[in-house]
Structures are given as C-alpha cells and as structure tokens.
Amino acid sequence: MARRDRTDLTEAILESICDGVFTVDADWRISSFNRAAERITGIRREEAIGQPCSEVFRCSLCENHCALRETLHSNKPIVQREGFIIRADGQQVPISISTAVLRDASGRFLGGAETFRDLSDVEALRQALHGQFRIGDLVSRSPRMQPLFELLPTIAASRATVLIEGETGTGKELLARAIHGSGSAADAPFVAINCGALPDNLLESELFGYKKGAFTGALQDKPGRLHRAGQGTLFLDEIGEISPALQVRLLRVLQERQFEPLGATDSEPLQARIIAATHRDLAALVAAGRFRQDLFYRIHVVNLKLPPLRDRLEDIPLLVDHFITRFNRLQKRHIQGCRPTALAALVSHDWPGNVRELENVIERAFVLCQGDWIERRHLPAPLAPTPQTGTAEPAGNASALRQLNAEHERQTLLAALQQHGYNRQATAAALGIHKTTLYRKIQALGLELPAIDGRRRS
C-alpha cells in the first residue's frame, strides 16, 4: 500500500471513532484534531491546528498533572485518567484521557497523541446511582441502613425531637445534618455542640448565652447556641455526658420551649428543633440513676440507631469511593481507587473506630500514595503487616471481596437498567460495555428483570 493510501486510511479511521483524538508536535502545538475532538471541545479543527495544546484543550489536569507531558517524560502511556475540560461555550465536560508517544519507523521522536472520551453520560449515571445510596454526606447500600434511609424523609418533614444512638465514629452528626438538610428549614442554621467536650459552666454559657455583667468578665452580651440556631436545628452531641444540674435546665427548656440567658430577666422562645446524639446506652444510664428519666423521654420522641461499620462491611467499597472522590477534590489529586489487595485488607478489618477510622485510613493513604492507585503498603500496619509481623491474608479476604464486588456490580446494573426503562441496548451504551457483555452479566448475577422486552422500549 502506498504511503498516501496509508495516510488516507489512518485519517479515515481517526474521523470515524467516537473518541476525541489530537496530536502535538515537539513544540506542543496541535498537529491533528479529529471530528470527535471538535464535537467534544466545541472548537473547530481550523482553529485548533497550530495552536499550543493548553490553549485549545483546557483540561483540569493541564497545569499540574498534564498526562501528555508525563507520558513524554516517562515514555509510558497513561490510560483513562479522569478529569474535565472547559468547552468553548464554557460548559464543563467530564472526560477520561489516554496518551502515547509518537515515533517514526526509525524510532525518532515526533510528538505525542492524546485520546479523550466524553464521560457526561457515565457521570450522570454515577450521580444517579450515588443518589440512591446517599442522603447528604451519609452514604450506604447496606440492608441494615435502608430502613433508616426510608424513614428519614418523614422524620425530616416533622419538627419532632430526635435521639441518634451509635458507637463513636458511626456518623451521628452526618445523620443529623442529613435530617436538617432534607427538611423545610434546610436554609436555617445547623448549630452543633459537643456536650462532652466542655466543663459544666462553659457548656451552660455556650448553650444559653449570657448578658453583659452576668459574671466577672462578661463585658458584652453573648447569644447562646439555643438562640443562634434560630428556626433551624440544634445538635446536642454526646448528651449522655451532661451533669444532673444541667439536665434539669435542659429538661425545662424542652418542656416550656423557652430559655433564659445567664443574667437575663426575660425568657426567649426556643424555635429550633433539637437533635441529640450519644454513644452511650441512655436507657442503662437511666436505670443506674445517672440520667433523668423525664429528660430521656423528652429527647426519645424519635429514636434512630446507627449500626457500626463492622455490621455493614458491604458499605466499605462505597465509602472508600466516597472518601477518594472527596480527597481528590480537596487535595487536587487524581487517585483512581484501591487495588484489590488493599480493598481486601479494608474489608477484613473490624473497624473499632467505625467510619471515622476508615476516613482517616484513606486520608493517610493519600499522603503515602504517589501513583494512581492505593496499594496495601499504603495502609497502616494493622491492615498491611510487615514481614516481621506476618503477611498472610486471612483466608476469607478473597471470598469476602468477591461477594462485595458482585453485590456492587449487581446494584449498579439494576440501577442502570431501571434508569433506562430496562432497555438493554441503552443501558449497555451508558455503562460503556457491549450489549452481549450486559446479557452475560445479567445471567451471571442472576438478575430477575420484569417481563418486558427492553429492546422495544424507547
């Protein structure tokens, strides 16, 4: 085949694919720009050719994590690194990027090539899937959490006092914020105070506030948190730690729906909703005479119990994805996820510190991880033992991880099928897989679908 014919064939292939493709020369100027690149970026080929790639391909990775520059320096390709670009019309488009070095037949360096895929549909599906497992910053797919998720909209619509019980680190404040954010007073303040972190006198002044001259050093009025919460929510964390004397004052506030700042002569109305939380067994404290029974009944109108993380291990992959996404955004990193061995180690841990401990473990891994994937060696010693302490994985790790991955895939496929009205072809396209692969996965996972021929649906 003649050189001109080969060139024409290459151009025809580039023009026919759905992914955007452009190449740069040794001076970082765009030398080719296919039709899909025009469509995704909103920039015409005539405007792109000859321009510096950073002025045309305005990507979130360009400044500090340019994939093409990394490839040219390391001589190693980048595969499907995610980021976003800003189109010519200002719209932000999520993409995945792959790169390669261009050389001629003799090995002489010619420049670089970058392909990029529009992930708008995938991102929309990802958001839809996350929405099914998320309320505010509270994420879960565990059957143990689903009754709570189902109750939450009804609870949020009321103004009833709520008591949240759960071990330290299970996310009690996240649940309180989710209740507040889902209610009609979402735009009003959410004010939190940890009752176990302050001595009695400071806690009292923080809650009730004080008037100028109420005590030595009170040089001006200070509104308390009962006042600052307004018509929003006051979250009393670790309410089981407050003293008997303060229990009496708080009981009166809840009974009369009004309070007096220290040194005041007039009462103020309590407008805020009260949500309390504790890691203690309040009923046992009542039986032991350490917590007032009448106050317990006042705050026990609606009782929610958050299960510990060890009882919902199926949430670990979802929580890991959630934390990785958050830390990527905060730290401007581009970590893709956890390697299977790292995820297996996370699943096998009993998590005495619950979700907060998992969050700290992922944050630590971000400090140590210099690549795109969190490895087992990036985890703390109890999760990644050294040769001196032993390296054998528990026998159940691989099996537990397979079960979690299968359940994750099952939930993802079901949600995608439901979103597309069980249209198999549309679902496969949205997931970026072939429809025969989708059929095979449906069979392998034993999914029972409605007796509808999805292919005939629009």
Buried (B, 14 or more C-beta within 10 A) or exposed (E): EEEEEEEEEEEEEBEEEEBBBBBBBEEBBBBBBBBBBBEBBBBEBEBBBEBEBBEBBBBBBBEEBBBBBBBBEEEEBBBBBBBBBBBEEEEEBBBBBBBBBBEEEEEEEBBBBBBBBBBBBBBEBBEBBBEEBBBBBBBBBBEBBEEBBEEBEEBBEBBEBBBBBBBBBBBBBBBBBBBBBBBEBBEBBBBBBBBBEBEEEEBBBBBBBBBEEBEEEBEEBBEBBBBBBBEBBBBBBBBBBBEEEBBEBBBBBBEEEBBBBBBBEEEBEBBBBBBBBBBBEBBEBBEEEEBBEEBBEBBBEBEBEBBBBEEBBBBBBBBBBBBBBBBBEEEEBBBBBBBBBBBBBBBBBEBEBBBBBBBBBBBBBBEEBEEBEBBBEBBBEEBBBEEEEEEEBEEEBBEBBEBBBEBBEBBBBBBBBBBBEBBBBBBBBBBEBEBEEBEEBBEEBEEEEEEEEBEEEE
